[in-house]
């Protein structure tokens, strides 16, 4: 006997094969989307090679920067005095001009030497060279070199009595200490 009534059982559609009611089919579909271990290894090796190449390039760039910096330091040391030398050439030219003139009086020679000295002092000022002339100052072993000590009436002990040779500093660093005679106690 057959009923013509609709069945209460839902009809199965083709959807069950797509959604994965069959575990073997679902596994096959996942295997198709997931790369094989060989493919994963190949990708990893390619990435490692790219990273290694980038590292080598960065290392080479760092070496180039270091080398350029060393060359700059060498050039800076080599040509540090270039500006000072250019300034001193004018002083040398003035001295040579004075010596080249045979017919000059003592007064004109003295005036030329004074002019050349002023020119040299100007070069020193431009280059931050400062004269150390410590007459009657307290003795400073960092800036002065004592040649001897003498008793001096009216001068405090450890003060400079006489300057035998002026000293010079460059940017507050002593290039040559002043040679001095210092008063001793007594």
C-alpha positions, 0 to 999 in steps of 0.5 A: 500500500502506498500512501500519496501523502508526502513523506516526513523524511527530508530528501537528501540533496547533493549538498552532503557531499560538498559539506563533508558528510563523507570524511574521506572526501573532506580529507581529499579536499583539504589535501588539495588546498594544503601544500605538500611538505616538499612545497613548504620546504621549497618555499622556506628555502627560497625565503631563507635564500632571500633573507641571506641575500638581503643580509649580505647586501646589508653587510656590504653596505655597512662595510662601505659606510665604515670604509668611507668614514675611515677615508673621511677621517684620514682626509680630515687629518691630512688636510686639517691645516689647509686653511691655516697654511693658506693664511700663512702663505701671505705672511711668507710672501710679505717676509720674502718681499721684505728680503727682496728689497735691497735698498731699504732703511732700517726704519722701513724694514722695521715698519715692514716687519711690524706689518708682517707681525700684525698679519701673523697675529691676525692669522693666529686670531682667525685660527684660534691661536692664543698667546700665553704671556703669564708675567706676574700671574700665578704659576700654572704647570699646565700652561707654563714650564718653569726654567728656574726659581729666584728670590724676588722682592715684592713678588708673591711666591709661585708667581711668574717673575720673567717670561723667557718665551711666550707660550701658545694654545690652540682652542684652549689646548696648550701647544707650547707652554710658556718658559718662565722664571718663578719667584720662590718663597723666602 
